[in-house]
């Protein structure tokens, strides 16, 4: 794995571990249902894109 890929992975894991479930649930109720659905779709697309880049 290249050094930049490793740094991206570390940053992604750091962000993922930084968000606790309570923060996420609190954000869902503040932002609303549609905002949350869009956010989940974007995060899913980001994860798919990152995994496809690392498979090369």
PDB file of N, CA, C and O in Angstrom:
ATOM      1  N   UNK A   1       0.844  -1.168   0.000  1.00  0.00           N
ATOM      2  CA  UNK A   1       0.000   0.000   0.000  1.00  0.00           C
ATOM      3  C   UNK A   1       0.894   1.237   0.000  1.00  0.00           C
ATOM      4  O   UNK A   1       1.877   1.313   0.737  1.00  0.00           O
ATOM      5  N   UNK A   2       0.540   2.181  -0.823  1.00  0.00           N
ATOM      6  CA  UNK A   2       1.320   3.411  -0.876  1.00  0.00           C
ATOM      7  C   UNK A   2       1.152   4.206   0.412  1.00  0.00           C
ATOM      8  O   UNK A   2       0.214   3.996   1.181  1.00  0.00           O
ATOM      9  N   UNK A   3       2.080   5.117   0.621  1.00  0.00           N
ATOM     10  CA  UNK A   3       2.058   5.904   1.849  1.00  0.00           C
ATOM     11  C   UNK A   3       0.812   6.789   1.917  1.00  0.00           C
ATOM     12  O   UNK A   3       0.215   6.929   2.985  1.00  0.00           O
ATOM     13  N   UNK A   4       0.412   7.389   0.786  1.00  0.00           N
ATOM     14  CA  UNK A   4      -0.775   8.244   0.800  1.00  0.00           C
ATOM     15  C   UNK A   4      -2.037   7.423   1.078  1.00  0.00           C
ATOM     16  O   UNK A   4      -2.952   7.899   1.751  1.00  0.00           O
ATOM     17  N   UNK A   5      -2.088   6.190   0.562  1.00  0.00           N
ATOM     18  CA  UNK A   5      -3.230   5.324   0.834  1.00  0.00           C
ATOM     19  C   UNK A   5      -3.315   4.951   2.298  1.00  0.00           C
ATOM     20  O   UNK A   5      -4.403   4.865   2.868  1.00  0.00           O
ATOM     21  N   UNK A   6      -2.160   4.731   2.901  1.00  0.00           N
ATOM     22  CA  UNK A   6      -2.130   4.409   4.325  1.00  0.00           C
ATOM     23  C   UNK A   6      -2.597   5.600   5.153  1.00  0.00           C
ATOM     24  O   UNK A   6      -3.318   5.432   6.137  1.00  0.00           O
ATOM     25  N   UNK A   7      -2.191   6.792   4.759  1.00  0.00           N
ATOM     26  CA  UNK A   7      -2.616   7.989   5.493  1.00  0.00           C
ATOM     27  C   UNK A   7      -4.127   8.198   5.352  1.00  0.00           C
ATOM     28  O   UNK A   7      -4.785   8.602   6.311  1.00  0.00           O
ATOM     29  N   UNK A   8      -4.679   7.929   4.170  1.00  0.00           N
ATOM     30  CA  UNK A   8      -6.122   8.047   3.978  1.00  0.00           C
ATOM     31  C   UNK A   8      -6.861   7.038   4.846  1.00  0.00           C
ATOM     32  O   UNK A   8      -7.895   7.353   5.435  1.00  0.00           O
ATOM     33  N   UNK A   9      -6.332   5.838   4.920  1.00  0.00           N
ATOM     34  CA  UNK A   9      -6.965   4.808   5.738  1.00  0.00           C
ATOM     35  C   UNK A   9      -6.940   5.194   7.215  1.00  0.00           C
ATOM     36  O   UNK A   9      -7.934   5.024   7.921  1.00  0.00           O
ATOM     37  N   UNK A  10      -5.823   5.706   7.674  1.00  0.00           N
ATOM     38  CA  UNK A  10      -5.712   6.136   9.071  1.00  0.00           C
ATOM     39  C   UNK A  10      -6.677   7.278   9.356  1.00  0.00           C
ATOM     40  O   UNK A  10      -7.322   7.297  10.405  1.00  0.00           O
ATOM     41  N   UNK A  11      -6.784   8.234   8.431  1.00  0.00           N
ATOM     42  CA  UNK A  11      -7.706   9.358   8.616  1.00  0.00           C
ATOM     43  C   UNK A  11      -9.151   8.867   8.642  1.00  0.00           C
ATOM     44  O   UNK A  11      -9.947   9.320   9.465  1.00  0.00           O
ATOM     45  N   UNK A  12      -9.490   7.950   7.749  1.00  0.00           N
ATOM     46  CA  UNK A  12     -10.847   7.416   7.690  1.00  0.00           C
ATOM     47  C   UNK A  12     -11.203   6.679   8.975  1.00  0.00           C
ATOM     48  O   UNK A  12     -12.300   6.848   9.508  1.00  0.00           O
ATOM     49  N   UNK A  13     -10.282   5.866   9.471  1.00  0.00           N
ATOM     50  CA  UNK A  13     -10.527   5.141  10.718  1.00  0.00           C
ATOM     51  C   UNK A  13     -10.623   6.094  11.903  1.00  0.00           C
ATOM     52  O   UNK A  13     -11.432   5.884  12.807  1.00  0.00           O
ATOM     53  N   UNK A  14      -9.805   7.133  11.902  1.00  0.00           N
ATOM     54  CA  UNK A  14      -9.856   8.116  12.982  1.00  0.00           C
ATOM     55  C   UNK A  14     -11.193   8.833  13.034  1.00  0.00           C
ATOM     56  O   UNK A  14     -11.743   9.061  14.112  1.00  0.00           O
ATOM     57  N   UNK A  15     -11.715   9.186  11.864  1.00  0.00           N
ATOM     58  CA  UNK A  15     -13.016   9.849  11.814  1.00  0.00           C
ATOM     59  C   UNK A  15     -14.112   8.882  12.250  1.00  0.00           C
ATOM     60  O   UNK A  15     -15.016   9.250  13.000  1.00  0.00           O
ATOM     61  N   UNK A  16     -14.021   7.653  11.775  1.00  0.00           N
ATOM     62  CA  UNK A  16     -15.033   6.656  12.129  1.00  0.00           C
ATOM     63  C   UNK A  16     -15.062   6.345  13.610  1.00  0.00           C
ATOM     64  O   UNK A  16     -16.133   6.185  14.195  1.00  0.00           O
ATOM     65  N   UNK A  17     -13.903   6.260  14.213  1.00  0.00           N
ATOM     66  CA  UNK A  17     -13.846   5.968  15.641  1.00  0.00           C
ATOM     67  C   UNK A  17     -14.188   7.190  16.482  1.00  0.00           C
ATOM     68  O   UNK A  17     -14.588   7.058  17.639  1.00  0.00           O
ATOM     69  N   UNK A  18     -14.033   8.375  15.909  1.00  0.00           N
ATOM     70  CA  UNK A  18     -14.328   9.602  16.642  1.00  0.00           C
ATOM     71  C   UNK A  18     -15.817   9.839  16.828  1.00  0.00           C
ATOM     72  O   UNK A  18     -16.223  10.538  17.757  1.00  0.00           O
ATOM     73  N   UNK A  19     -16.630   9.266  15.957  1.00  0.00           N
ATOM     74  CA  UNK A  19     -18.073   9.444  16.061  1.00  0.00           C
ATOM     75  C   UNK A  19     -18.663   8.312  16.888  1.00  0.00           C
ATOM     76  O   UNK A  19     -18.671   7.157  16.461  1.00  0.00           O
ATOM     77  N   UNK A  20     -19.149   8.644  18.057  1.00  0.00           N
ATOM     78  CA  UNK A  20     -19.802   7.621  18.874  1.00  0.00           C
ATOM     79  C   UNK A  20     -21.253   7.488  18.441  1.00  0.00           C
ATOM     80  O   UNK A  20     -21.782   8.360  17.751  1.00  0.00           O
ATOM     81  N   UNK A  21     -21.886   6.421  18.836  1.00  0.00           N
ATOM     82  CA  UNK A  21     -23.271   6.189  18.422  1.00  0.00           C
ATOM     83  C   UNK A  21     -24.217   7.248  18.984  1.00  0.00           C
ATOM     84  O   UNK A  21     -25.202   7.597  18.333  1.00  0.00           O
ATOM     85  N   UNK A  22     -23.939   7.758  20.163  1.00  0.00           N
ATOM     86  CA  UNK A  22     -24.795   8.793  20.744  1.00  0.00           C
ATOM     87  C   UNK A  22     -24.732  10.076  19.928  1.00  0.00           C
ATOM     88  O   UNK A  22     -25.748  10.743  19.737  1.00  0.00           O
ATOM     89  N   UNK A  23     -23.545  10.424  19.447  1.00  0.00           N
ATOM     90  CA  UNK A  23     -23.407  11.613  18.610  1.00  0.00           C
ATOM     91  C   UNK A  23     -24.179  11.450  17.309  1.00  0.00           C
ATOM     92  O   UNK A  23     -24.826  12.386  16.839  1.00  0.00           O
ATOM     93  N   UNK A  24     -24.107  10.269  16.737  1.00  0.00           N
ATOM     94  CA  UNK A  24     -24.799  10.018  15.473  1.00  0.00           C
ATOM     95  C   UNK A  24     -26.307  10.084  15.663  1.00  0.00           C
ATOM     96  O   UNK A  24     -27.002  10.710  14.862  1.00  0.00           O
ATOM     97  N   UNK A  25     -26.823   9.451  16.706  1.00  0.00           N
ATOM     98  CA  UNK A  25     -28.266   9.453  16.960  1.00  0.00           C
ATOM     99  C   UNK A  25     -28.750  10.866  17.269  1.00  0.00           C
ATOM    100  O   UNK A  25     -29.819  11.266  16.808  1.00  0.00           O
ATOM    101  N   UNK A  26     -27.987  11.617  18.033  1.00  0.00           N
ATOM    102  CA  UNK A  26     -28.354  13.002  18.319  1.00  0.00           C
ATOM    103  C   UNK A  26     -28.393  13.840  17.058  1.00  0.00           C
ATOM    104  O   UNK A  26     -29.270  14.688  16.895  1.00  0.00           O
ATOM    105  N   UNK A  27     -27.453  13.607  16.175  1.00  0.00           N
ATOM    106  CA  UNK A  27     -27.423  14.330  14.903  1.00  0.00           C
ATOM    107  C   UNK A  27     -28.600  13.974  14.011  1.00  0.00           C
ATOM    108  O   UNK A  27     -29.101  14.822  13.272  1.00  0.00           O
ATOM    109  N   UNK A  28     -29.045  12.724  14.076  1.00  0.00           N
ATOM    110  CA  UNK A  28     -30.196  12.290  13.277  1.00  0.00           C
ATOM    111  C   UNK A  28     -31.431  13.078  13.679  1.00  0.00           C
ATOM    112  O   UNK A  28     -32.175  13.548  12.817  1.00  0.00           O
ATOM    113  N   UNK A  29     -31.654  13.225  14.961  1.00  0.00           N
ATOM    114  CA  UNK A  29     -32.850  13.923  15.409  1.00  0.00           C
ATOM    115  C   UNK A  29     -32.772  15.419  15.145  1.00  0.00           C
ATOM    116  O   UNK A  29     -33.801  16.061  14.936  1.00  0.00           O
ATOM    117  N   UNK A  30     -31.581  15.981  15.151  1.00  0.00           N
ATOM    118  CA  UNK A  30     -31.440  17.409  14.871  1.00  0.00           C
ATOM    119  C   UNK A  30     -31.578  17.707  13.384  1.00  0.00           C
ATOM    120  O   UNK A  30     -32.224  18.688  13.014  1.00  0.00           O
ATOM    121  N   UNK A  31     -30.993  16.891  12.532  1.00  0.00           N
ATOM    122  CA  UNK A  31     -30.946  17.176  11.101  1.00  0.00           C
ATOM    123  C   UNK A  31     -32.223  16.770  10.370  1.00  0.00           C
ATOM    124  O   UNK A  31     -32.598  17.412   9.389  1.00  0.00           O
ATOM    125  N   UNK A  32     -32.879  15.746  10.816  1.00  0.00           N
ATOM    126  CA  UNK A  32     -34.076  15.279  10.131  1.00  0.00           C
ATOM    127  C   UNK A  32     -33.810  14.013   9.350  1.00  0.00           C
ATOM    128  O   UNK A  32     -32.664  13.639   9.099  1.00  0.00           O
ATOM    129  N   UNK A  33     -34.902  13.360   8.969  1.00  0.00           N
ATOM    130  CA  UNK A  33     -34.791  12.049   8.340  1.00  0.00           C
ATOM    131  C   UNK A  33     -34.143  12.118   6.960  1.00  0.00           C
ATOM    132  O   UNK A  33     -33.260  11.313   6.666  1.00  0.00           O
ATOM    133  N   UNK A  34     -34.552  13.050   6.109  1.00  0.00           N
ATOM    134  CA  UNK A  34     -34.020  13.084   4.743  1.00  0.00           C
ATOM    135  C   UNK A  34     -32.548  13.442   4.717  1.00  0.00           C
ATOM    136  O   UNK A  34     -31.787  12.898   3.917  1.00  0.00           O
ATOM    137  N   UNK A  35     -32.147  14.338   5.573  1.00  0.00           N
ATOM    138  CA  UNK A  35     -30.719  14.680   5.648  1.00  0.00           C
ATOM    139  C   UNK A  35     -29.906  13.461   6.049  1.00  0.00           C
ATOM    140  O   UNK A  35     -28.807  13.244   5.537  1.00  0.00           O
ATOM    141  N   UNK A  36     -30.441  12.673   6.956  1.00  0.00           N
ATOM    142  CA  UNK A  36     -29.744  11.472   7.409  1.00  0.00           C
ATOM    143  C   UNK A  36     -29.662  10.427   6.299  1.00  0.00           C
ATOM    144  O   UNK A  36     -28.629   9.779   6.134  1.00  0.00           O
ATOM    145  N   UNK A  37     -30.737  10.258   5.542  1.00  0.00           N
ATOM    146  CA  UNK A  37     -30.720   9.298   4.437  1.00  0.00           C
ATOM    147  C   UNK A  37     -29.684   9.702   3.396  1.00  0.00           C
ATOM    148  O   UNK A  37     -28.950   8.853   2.890  1.00  0.00           O
ATOM    149  N   UNK A  38     -29.618  10.986   3.073  1.00  0.00           N
ATOM    150  CA  UNK A  38     -28.625  11.474   2.110  1.00  0.00           C
ATOM    151  C   UNK A  38     -27.220  11.268   2.655  1.00  0.00           C
ATOM    152  O   UNK A  38     -26.324  10.859   1.917  1.00  0.00           O
ATOM    153  N   UNK A  39     -27.020  11.545   3.932  1.00  0.00           N
ATOM    154  CA  UNK A  39     -25.703  11.364   4.545  1.00  0.00           C
ATOM    155  C   UNK A  39     -25.282   9.896   4.523  1.00  0.00           C
ATOM    156  O   UNK A  39     -24.126   9.594   4.225  1.00  0.00           O
ATOM    157  N   UNK A  40     -26.192   8.988   4.830  1.00  0.00           N
ATOM    158  CA  UNK A  40     -25.876   7.559   4.811  1.00  0.00           C
ATOM    159  C   UNK A  40     -25.520   7.113   3.397  1.00  0.00           C
ATOM    160  O   UNK A  40     -24.594   6.323   3.212  1.00  0.00           O
ATOM    161  N   UNK A  41     -26.245   7.611   2.400  1.00  0.00           N
ATOM    162  CA  UNK A  41     -25.943   7.259   1.007  1.00  0.00           C
ATOM    163  C   UNK A  41     -24.562   7.771   0.611  1.00  0.00           C
ATOM    164  O   UNK A  41     -23.811   7.066  -0.062  1.00  0.00           O
ATOM    165  N   UNK A  42     -24.221   8.990   1.023  1.00  0.00           N
ATOM    166  CA  UNK A  42     -22.902   9.544   0.702  1.00  0.00           C
ATOM    167  C   UNK A  42     -21.785   8.759   1.384  1.00  0.00           C
ATOM    168  O   UNK A  42     -20.752   8.495   0.770  1.00  0.00           O
ATOM    169  N   UNK A  43     -21.981   8.389   2.635  1.00  0.00           N
ATOM    170  CA  UNK A  43     -20.962   7.612   3.350  1.00  0.00           C
ATOM    171  C   UNK A  43     -20.807   6.238   2.700  1.00  0.00           C
ATOM    172  O   UNK A  43     -19.689   5.746   2.551  1.00  0.00           O
ATOM    173  N   UNK A  44     -21.913   5.622   2.317  1.00  0.00           N
ATOM    174  CA  UNK A  44     -21.842   4.335   1.627  1.00  0.00           C
ATOM    175  C   UNK A  44     -21.093   4.435   0.307  1.00  0.00           C
ATOM    176  O   UNK A  44     -20.293   3.560  -0.025  1.00  0.00           O
ATOM    177  N   UNK A  45     -21.351   5.503  -0.448  1.00  0.00           N
ATOM    178  CA  UNK A  45     -20.639   5.709  -1.713  1.00  0.00           C
ATOM    179  C   UNK A  45     -19.154   5.943  -1.465  1.00  0.00           C
ATOM    180  O   UNK A  45     -18.315   5.466  -2.229  1.00  0.00           O
ATOM    181  N   UNK A  46     -18.828   6.668  -0.411  1.00  0.00           N
ATOM    182  CA  UNK A  46     -17.422   6.920  -0.077  1.00  0.00           C
ATOM    183  C   UNK A  46     -16.710   5.624   0.295  1.00  0.00           C
ATOM    184  O   UNK A  46     -15.582   5.390  -0.138  1.00  0.00           O
ATOM    185  N   UNK A  47     -17.350   4.792   1.084  1.00  0.00           N
ATOM    186  CA  UNK A  47     -16.749   3.510   1.470  1.00  0.00           C
ATOM    187  C   UNK A  47     -16.559   2.631   0.236  1.00  0.00           C
ATOM    188  O   UNK A  47     -15.514   1.997   0.085  1.00  0.00           O
ATOM    189  N   UNK A  48     -17.558   2.586  -0.649  1.00  0.00           N
ATOM    190  CA  UNK A  48     -17.444   1.802  -1.876  1.00  0.00           C
ATOM    191  C   UNK A  48     -16.293   2.312  -2.738  1.00  0.00           C
ATOM    192  O   UNK A  48     -15.520   1.520  -3.278  1.00  0.00           O
ATOM    193  N   UNK A  49     -16.180   3.628  -2.867  1.00  0.00           N
ATOM    194  CA  UNK A  49     -15.113   4.227  -3.672  1.00  0.00           C
ATOM    195  C   UNK A  49     -13.743   3.913  -3.075  1.00  0.00           C
ATOM    196  O   UNK A  49     -12.812   3.571  -3.805  1.00  0.00           O
ATOM    197  N   UNK A  50     -13.616   4.026  -1.757  1.00  0.00           N
ATOM    198  CA  UNK A  50     -12.327   3.748  -1.117  1.00  0.00           C
ATOM    199  C   UNK A  50     -11.934   2.284  -1.265  1.00  0.00           C
ATOM    200  O   UNK A  50     -10.771   1.979  -1.529  1.00  0.00           O
ATOM    201  N   UNK A  51     -12.885   1.383  -1.097  1.00  0.00           N
ATOM    202  CA  UNK A  51     -12.538  -0.032  -1.234  1.00  0.00           C
ATOM    203  C   UNK A  51     -12.181  -0.379  -2.674  1.00  0.00           C
ATOM    204  O   UNK A  51     -11.313  -1.220  -2.908  1.00  0.00           O
ATOM    205  N   UNK A  52     -12.835   0.253  -3.637  1.00  0.00           N
ATOM    206  CA  UNK A  52     -12.495  -0.029  -5.035  1.00  0.00           C
ATOM    207  C   UNK A  52     -11.119   0.525  -5.388  1.00  0.00           C
ATOM    208  O   UNK A  52     -10.429  -0.050  -6.230  1.00  0.00           O
ATOM    209  N   UNK A  53     -10.705   1.617  -4.772  1.00  0.00           N
ATOM    210  CA  UNK A  53      -9.380   2.180  -5.040  1.00  0.00           C
ATOM    211  C   UNK A  53      -8.280   1.318  -4.434  1.00  0.00           C
ATOM    212  O   UNK A  53      -7.199   1.209  -5.014  1.00  0.00           O
ATOM    213  N   UNK A  54      -8.528   0.712  -3.294  1.00  0.00           N
ATOM    214  CA  UNK A  54      -7.497  -0.089  -2.634  1.00  0.00           C
ATOM    215  C   UNK A  54      -7.354  -1.474  -3.255  1.00  0.00           C
ATOM    216  O   UNK A  54      -6.348  -2.144  -3.023  1.00  0.00           O
ATOM    217  N   UNK A  55      -8.321  -1.913  -4.029  1.00  0.00           N
ATOM    218  CA  UNK A  55      -8.242  -3.233  -4.658  1.00  0.00           C
ATOM    219  C   UNK A  55      -7.312  -3.250  -5.857  1.00  0.00           C
ATOM    220  O   UNK A  55      -6.873  -4.321  -6.274  1.00  0.00           O
ATOM    221  N   UNK A  56      -7.003  -2.101  -6.416  1.00  0.00           N
ATOM    222  CA  UNK A  56      -6.153  -2.034  -7.615  1.00  0.00           C
ATOM    223  C   UNK A  56      -4.769  -2.468  -7.354  1.00  0.00           C
ATOM    224  O   UNK A  56      -3.940  -2.467  -8.264  1.00  0.00           O
TER     225      UNK A  56
END
